[in-house]
């Protein structure tokens, strides 16, 4: 699928949802980042911006990217309305061919899943190389199918965190896996339904 088609698809997804007023951050982000000294963060696939806004409130300077111009424009406006415009830079990127420039102390990729073509291993490898020494890459993937998931294929498989790490192919001399597990939690879907879901969590730190 072309960049234009992919952008149109995700613009449609976001335009069909009401614009968030104060979106919530992902729980696994807040658990992981609380206590870390703030620095420069990169949010891959920022969506409605809950993670980017929370990081900015904790003192981080955040580059938040998404393929959807609708998502990016909404987040930029939301950051300004919350007085965080100087801490959040929202930019459109198609990660299949464009990766944000710069070095970061944190890169997070929450549920970077798509029904379209995306070489995730290459994207996540670029993210790891964008880390400063001591910086962390947090990858949170779906480990189960929620009732409201767009993909209800009963045969869908979810790579484990260790499999994701192996796919990235990082040198153990430079990057250390600090966490690779599959916690469960009660999640709330867009329609208010709740269900127990499994997350796949990978946390990698650049050591050199």
Secondary structure, DSSP 8 states (H G I E B T S, - for coil): --HHHHHHHHHHHHHTS---SS----HHHHHHHTTS---EEEEES-TTSHHHHHHHHTT-EEEEEES-HHHHHHHHHHHHHTT-TTTEEEEE--TTT----S-EEEEEEES---SS---HHHHHHHHHHTEEEEEEEEEEEE-S--TT-S---TT-----HHHHHHHHT--TTTEEEEEEE--EEEEE-TTS-EEEEEEEEEEEEE--
